[in-house]
Amino acid sequence: MTGDPRLPGDDRGGPRQPDPDLAGQLAEALRGAGSPYPVLAEDDGWAGSGPAVVVSTRWSPALLSRLADRGTGAGGSVLPVRFDGGTALVGPLVGPDSATCLRCLEAARLAAPGGRTPHGDAELRLGGRPAPALLPVLAAVVRSALAEPQSAAARLWVVPPDGSVSAHPVAPVGVRCGGCLSRQPAAPPGTPLTGSGQPPADPLRLRRPNPATDLAGLRRALLEPRLGHVVQLHRHEGYGLPVTRAVVAGPAVTVAGFGRATTAAEADRLALFEAVERLAGYAPHGPAARQWASFAELGPEHAVDPAALGLPDLPSAHHIPYAPDVPTWWVPGWSPSRATPVAVPEHAAYWGDLGQRPSATFLSESSNGCGLGNSLEEAALHGLFEVIERDAFLMAWYARTPLVEVALPDELDVVGHLADNLDLLDYDLRLFDATTDLAVPAVVALAHHRMPAVGAPTAFFAAGAHLDPLSAIHSAVVELVVNLHEVRDTWQGDSARADRDRLLPMLDDAALVRQMDDHMMLHCLPEARPRYEFLLGAGRTRAWREVWPGLPRPVEDLAALFGALCADLHHRAGVEPVVVDQSIPELRQALGLHAAKVVVPGTLPMTFGHLNRRTRGLPRLLTVPAALGRLPGRPRYEDLALHPHPFP
């Protein structure tokens, strides 16, 4: 693929240089077949007065879109043929009744390889020409498209230099370019959570029924190597369970959803499901009602106080120090406990590259609190569980609080299987109750090598939180074991990722812990044991029903459950969840999937890269461990062991 922003003779605003000879050669190849459409170069004067095949050798997504607009506006039909290097792109056929946006189509195509191409730039200059031997193949594709106009309106044909041909379905409604987004209904100033009263299909997993999100439905809506939201599915074996990675198109960093399950098909489904969550939380996908303001201008009744989100402990070149009168971008959120709109800093609501100036951001955010569901309440509920899980983990880690050990439950066969799997590798699987004042069961899982040695990773951690303790345990153990197998393979190979000479200095210089992976890999070293030794002498192991008596309780309505949980958190712990609707409009319409980010001021945020750590201004870190009886008294902030966390 080419993307030269200054092709010769094609400067921004300058003259274009289509290749009339190429159009003539293609016309000659089609003439013998009696093609009903003339074949024109882009500068041959075609203005939509009749049907045409229009050939472009130098073009941009915006020029392509304007070409189609001329056709649809004047009642003609156009079949665009353009070239990206030596690859020919044919279609889709655009006519008066077409709903296809060619700018959105090109944004999707350019996003498929990942962030290497500026797919959001409508003026990106592209071009190329085919080898002469490709013309007969290209002519055959054009003839086929013209012979079936209804099918051609929903297909993009790709003809690479080797002469192979592939057809790719095109989404009928565009939502990936600024023009289409501007025609979407404006976002309200906060999405109220009203609920439908529908009970969950599975009271333990807390998911509503949705036949559209079975594996076939998700594959059909998401997976397409040239134009899809998900461009690849990778299956991994030997990890104790089937594992699938679903690679998301577009972001500048590699983004993927992961599925871990007892069958490969369910792992595929869960990976696709999580891929939507990742995509939705990366950046806005609709015309959000953004506003540029300071917290002082908005006021505490109408906006989340950025200081209550936890500000960076250490200075960073990527952010500026927060002050109430410093402006930033805000997006609408909703407070269920107060039933009112509440604005949230955009860089706290989305974790990806928002294209903002560094001066607009006060902190670095992760995907913590992002959830996906078959309603907005369901998505928010699962996002809230994630916030609670990570808050509990970080509170135990930073305050070094001993935790009650929980026996492995007999009720979960998969946990027993994975514990046996770890035992064969000389690891002990241990579970700990990390539940905080938020009163939602939270579990820390630890796999610890019985014979620590340089030749094997020593310790792995994971966590889970859920109103059903067994669901929290299941989530933590599955993630733990899969991560262990993946890192163990790396550890035994010759990889810079597991290089002791790279990792050991991080024990003395926390600033060297820069990436998400560093947090986990550092604690694979046997020398890191003193950091987590506070967990290892837990004493008597208790059954899960003894630790969480009376749970889980039956659930009849997810919306009512979420509302009651938010009210309880506000009353019990003084924290107020705020929900940002991150739903992708086309996937909400096609699959009934909603996405949400739950922001809970006052909780400990999960960050990656030690310089992004955020613990200042969060008094629960100092008060809750002592209130729960895990510490003899309230610690001073200066006494906390703020080492890099080991969360994966």
N, C-alpha and C positions, 0 to 999 in steps of 0.2 A: 504494500500500500504506500502511496506517495502522499506527501502533505507539505510540499514546498510552498510557503506563503508568498513567494514572489517568483512565479514562473515567468520566463521571458515574455515580454509583450502582454503580460496579464497582471499588471500592478493594480492595487486597489483603486477602483474607479476608472482604470484605463481600458483600452480596447481589448476585447477577447480575440483569440485566434483559433476558431474552429478549423477543422481540416476538411474543406469541401471535397478533396480528392477521395478521402476515406468514405464520405457519404456517398459519393458517386460509385465507388467500388461496391459498397453494400447494396446500393440500388440496383446495380447491374446483376449482382448475385440473386436478388429477389425478383427481378423483372421476369425471368423465365417462368416463375411460379405464379405469375399473375397477381402480385400483391395489390390489394385495394388501396394501400396507403402510399403516398409519395415519401421518399426518403430525402431529408434535407439536412444540411449543416445548420448549426444554430443561428448563423447570421444570414440565412437565405431569405429573410423577410417573413417567415411564418409567424402569424400573430393569432393563431387560434381560429382562423376562418374555416378550417376544415380539418379532417383527420390527417395525421402525419406521423412518420417515424423520424425523430429528431436526434441526430448524432452529435455528441459533445466530446471533444478531446481535451478541452480545458474548461473546468467548471468548478463550482462550489455548491454546497447544499442550498444556499440561498438562491443562487441562479437557477438551480434545478427546480426549486419550489416556485419561483416566479414564472418559469416556463410552463409548469403545470397550471398555475393560476390563469395564465392567458388562455389555455385550452378550455378549462372548465368555465371560465367566465364568458367566453364567446361561443360556447356550444360545440366546440370541436373536441376530438380525442387525440391524445398524444401518447406515443410509446417512446419513452426516453431510452436511448442507448448511450452509455458513457463508459469511460475507461479509467481505471485506477491502476497505473502501471501497465502491465501486460494482461490484466484481468478485465474482461468485459462484464458490464452490469446491464441487464435488460429488464425494463419494466419498473414498477407495475404500470399497466395501461390506465391512464387517468382520463376520465371523461366527465360530462356534465353531472352525473349522479355519483361520482367517486367520493368516498369518505377518507381516502388515503392522503396523509400528509407526507410529501416526499422529504421535507426537512426532518421530520421525526424518523422516517425510515433511515435516512443517512446517519442521524444521530445514533440510532440503534446499531447500525452496521459498523460504524467507526468505534463504538464502545466495546464491541465484542472482544477485541484483543486485550482489553484492559486499559490502563491509564496512559499508555504510550502515545496515544493520538488525542489531540484536543477536540474531542467529539462534540463539545458544546459550542464550537465556533462555527456559526453559519457561513462565515466568509472564508473558511479554510479553502485554499486553492488545491485542487486535485486535477489529475490529468494523466494521459498516457495514450498508447495506441497499440493495437494487436499486431501480432505477426501475420503476414499475408496468408499463411496456411490456416489461420483461424477463421477467415472470412466465410467459408462455406458452412462451418459449424454455427457461426453467428447468424448467418442468413436462415438456417434451419430453425434456430431458436425463435427468431423474429417471426417467421412464417407460422410456427406453432402458436405463438402468443396471439397473433392477429386472427388465427382461425377460431380461437375460443376466447372471445373478449371478456366474458364473465369470469372465467378462471384467471385470465391475465390481469384483471383488476386487483387480484389478491395474491399475486406472486412476484417475487424477484428472482430472476435467473442469473446465476453466476457462472461465467465461463472463464476459467483460469487458462494460462498459457498452454497447458497440456491438452486442451481441447475437451476435457470432461465438462459435464453440465450438471448443475444441481439447482433445484427449484426450492424456494423458501417462502413459507406463508408470511403475509404482511398483515399486521394489526390494522383493522379498519378505522380506528379512531386514533389520532395522534395526541400524545400527551408529553412528548419529550422535547419540544421546542418552545421558545418563548411565545410565539404566536398562538399555538394551541393552548398553552397554559393560560394565556390572557383571556381566552374564551371560556375557560372553565368557570363555574360559579365561584364567586369570591368566598374565601373562608370566613366563617363567622368569628366574632371576637372571643372564641373559646367554645369548644364543643360540649354541650351539656350531656351528661350520661343519664339517659332516661331508662334504659333497660326494657326488655320485652316480657319478663316474667317466665321465660322458657327455662326449664330445669336442664342441668348438664346431662349429657348422655352417659358420662362416666363420673359419678360423684367423687371418685378419688382423684382422677386426673383433672377434674374441673374443666372439661371441654364440652361445648355444645355439639350436637350432631351437624355435620356439613358434608353431604355426599360429593360436593364439588372438589373437596380437597383430598380425595383418595389419590393413590399414586398416579393413575391414568390422567385424572383431571389436572394435577399439578404439572405433570410432564407436558401435557398438551398446552397449558397456558404459559409455562415458564421456559422450558428447555428447547433451545434452538441455537445451533452453533454459530449462525451468522447474525441473527436478529433478536435473539431471546434475552430475557432478563438473566437467565442462567445459560452459560455457554458450554459447560462441561460437567459431567458427573464422574467422579473417580471413586472406585471401590478399593478398600484396603483390607487385606487379610492378615491373619496372625496377630490380631490385637485383643484376643479374648472374646470379642463380639464382632459381627459385621459392622463396618464403618464406611460411610460414604461422605465424600466432600463435594459440595455443589459450588462451582466457581461462578461468582457474580460478574456480570459485564459492567464495565464503566469506571469504577473508582480508580484513582491514581495508585492506590495500594491494593495488594491482593486481598480480596474479600471473599469469604466463602461461608456457606452454611454447613454444619456437620450433623450427620445423623448417626446415632449409635442405637442398635436394637438387636433383638434376637434373631431377626431374619434380614436378609439383604434387601428385600423389597421394602420393609418398614424403615430400614436405614436410609434408603433412597428417598422415601416420602418425607422423613423427618429432616433430611438435609435440604430438600427443596423448600420445606416449610420455614426452616431457619434462614435460608437464603433470602426469602422475602423480608424477614425481620431485619436482616443485616442491611439490605438495600434501602428499606424504608427509613432506617435510623441514620443513614449516612448523610443525607441532605434532603431538603424539602422537595416534594414531587408535585406540588400544586401551588396555586397563587396565594401563598400565605399572606395574611394581613400584617406584614412586618411594620414596625415603627422604630425610628431612631430617637432615643431618649435616654435620659439618665434615671437612675432609681429615685433620686430626689424629685425629679419632675413627675414620675408616675405615682409614687407614694406606696407605703406598705399595704394598703388595702387593695391595691390594684396590681401589684407586682411582687415577685419573689425577691427577697433581699439577697443579692449575690454573696454577701458576707456569710449568710447562713448556709450556703452551699459548701463551705470550706474553701478558703482561699489558699493559693500555693504557699507552702512553708518557706520556700526558697525563691530568690529572684530568678527570672528567666528572660532571655532575650525575645522569647516568643509572645510575651504578654506584658501588660503594663500594670502597675499597682492599682488596685481598686480603690475608688473613692465614690461616695454617693452621687457626686456631681459630674462624674465622667460618663459620657454617653456610650451606648452600644446598641446593637440591633436586638429587638425583642419580638417574640412570636406569641400567639395566644395560647393559653392553657386554661384548665378548668379545675376549680377546687371542689371536689365532691362534698367535703365536710361543711363548706360554706355555701355551696350551690351558686358559685359566682365565677365570672372570668378572672383569671390571674395571669399576667404576662410573665414570660420566662425568657431569660437571655438566650438568644438563638444558639450561641455556641455551647450552652448547657443542655439544649434540647436535641441537638444533632452532634454526632461525633466525628463527622467527616470534614473535608475541606469545603468551607462555605465561600471561599473566594474573598474573605474579609481582610481588611488591613490588620496587621498585628495589633495596632493601637485600639482595635475594637474588641479585643478579647482579654478577659481577666484570668482565665483558667483553661486547662486542657481537660476534655471530657472523653469518656469511653462509652461503649454501648451499654453500660450498666443501667438497668431500668427499662430497657427496650423489651417490648413483648408483642406477640402476634396472637390473634384469636379470631373467632367467628362472630364476635361482636366487639365493640370498643371496650366494654366492661371486662370481657374475658381477656383481651389483650392487656389491659391495664392491670388486671389482677396478677397475671403472670409476670409482668414487668415489676410490680410491687414485690412479689416474692424474691426476685433477683436482687432488688435493693436491700431487702431484709437479710438475705443470705450473705451478701458481701459486707454489709455493716457488721454483722455478727462475727464474721471471720476476722475482719480488721480490728475490731474491738478486742478480741481475744489475743491477736498477734501483738498489737502495739502495747497493750497493758500487761501482756505476759500472764494471763489469768489461767490457772489450772481449771480444767473442765472435767465434768463427770463423764466417765467412759460408758458407752452403751454397747451391750452385747449384740452380736450379729443376729438379725431376726430370722427365725425359722420360716416365717411366712413368705419370704422372697427367695424363690429358687434361684433367680439370676444372681443375687448377691452371694448365695452359697457357692454357686458355680465359679464366680469370679474370685472369691476368697480361696477356693481350691486352686485356681489357676495361679494366683499369687504365691500360694504356699509352695508350689512346685518350683518357683523361681526364688525361694528363700526370702519372701516378703511376708510380714504380718500385716493384716488389714485391721485397722482400729478405727472406731467411731466415737465421736465426742459430742455431747450436748452443748451447743453454743448459743442457745436461745437467750435473747436479751429482754429488756423491758418492753420490746415491741410485741412479745408474747406469741409470736408465730414460730413453731418448731424449726430450729436451725441446727444443722449437723455439719461438723468438720470431719472429713475422712482423711486418714493418713495411711500410706503404705510405707513401711519402714523395713529396710534390709536387716536381716538377722546377723549378718556377718559383714559389716561395712568394710568396703575395700575400694581401692582406686579403680578396680576393673568393672564396677557396677554402680549405677546411680543409687544413692543411699535413701532418699526420701522424696515422696510426692504428696501433694495436698490437693484437696478439692472440697467443695461445700455444696449444700443444698438447703432450701427452705420451702416449706409448704404447710398448709393446714393439716395435711395427713402426714404424720411422721414417716410412714413407710415410703411415701413418694419422695420426701426429702432425702432419705437414706439411699433410695434407688438412684436418684439423680446424682448424688455425690459419688457413689461407688462406681457407677458406669463411667462417668467422666474421668475419675481417678485412674481406673485400670486401663482405659484406652490411652490416656496420656502417658502412662508408665511404659506401655509396650512401644509406643512411638518413640519416646526418648531413649529407651533401652536399646533400640536398634541403632540410633545415632551414637550412643555412648560406646557401643562396641565397634563402631566403624572409625575411620580416621577423618573426623569432622571438626572443622573450626568451631562449630557450635558447641561441642563438648570439650574443647581445648582447656585443660587445667591451667595452663599458663595465662589464658585469657580470663578465666573465671576466678581464680584465687585472689587476684588483686581487688576484686569487688568486695571481698570481706572487709577490707580496710578502707576502701574508697567507694562509698555507696553511689557517688556520682557516675561511676562507670556502669551502673545498672541503667541502661538507656532504653532497651526494648522490652516488650512483653515477655519474650522468650528468656531474657536474662534473669527475670525473677524466678522462674521455675528451674532453670539450669543451675543457677548458683546454689540452690539448696539440694541439688543432687550430690554435692561434694560432702564427704564425711566430715570435713572441717567445719561445716555449717551446723553440725548437731547442737552446739550450745545455744543457737538461736531458738530452737524449738524444744529444748529439753524440759521446759515447764509443762509440756503435755505428757511426757513419758511416764511420770509417776502418778497416774490418775487414781490408783487405789481400786476399790471394789467396782467390778463391772455390774451395771444394772440393766434389767430388761427394758425394752423401749416402752412398754405399757406402764412400767413403774415411773419412768422419767416423764412421760406425757400422759397421765391418766385421763380417761374419758375422751380421748381423741382417736380417730377423727369423728366429728359430728356430722350428721346427715345434712346435705345441702339441697335446697329445693329451687333456689333462684340465684343465679350468678350475680345479677345486678344488685339485688338486695344484699348479698354477701359482701360484695365489694364496697358498697356504701357503708355498711355496718362496720367493716374492717377499717375504713378510712376514719370514720367517726371515733372508733375505739382508739386508734393510734393518736388522734388529736387529743382525746381526753386523757388517755393513759400516759403518754410519753411527751405530749406537747409538740408533736411533729404533724405537719399538714401536707399530705400527698397532693401533688398537682399533676394533672394529666395533659399531655400534649398529643393531639391527634396527628400521627405520622402516616396515616393510610395513603397508599398509592391509588389514585382514583380508578385506573383501569383494572387493577387487581381486586379492588373492593367490589367493582361492578361484575367482573368475570367470575370471581371465586368466593365472594362474600367474606374476604379477609380484611381485617382491620389491624392497624398497627398503632402502638402507643408508646410514648416515653413517659415514665413516671419519675418525677423529680420530688424528692423528699428532703427539704431543707432540715438540717440538724443531724442527718445520718452521715456516716463515714463513707465518702465516695471511693470507689475502686479506681485507681489510676495506675498507669504503667510508665516506666521511666521514673527513677527515684526523685529526680528534680521536679517532677509534676505532683509529688505527694501533697495532699491537702488535709491537714488535721487542725490547723489553727481556727479558733472561733467555734469549735464544736464541743461544748461542755459535757455532752453525754459520755465522751471518751474518758473523762475524769470522774464522773459521778456514778455511772451505771455499774461498773465492775464491783465497786464497794457496796452499792445498794443490793446487788445480787449475792453478796457474801463471798465473792471470789477473791477479793483482796481485803486485807484487814482494815484498810482505811483509804481515804481518797488520796491518790498520788498527786504529786506536782507534775505539771507538764514537763518540766526539765528532767524529771526522773524517768520518763517513758523511754522504752527501748524502741526508738523509731527506725529500726533496721528495715531494709527493703523486704517487702512481704514475699511469700513464696507462691502466691496464687497463680494458677496457670492462665 
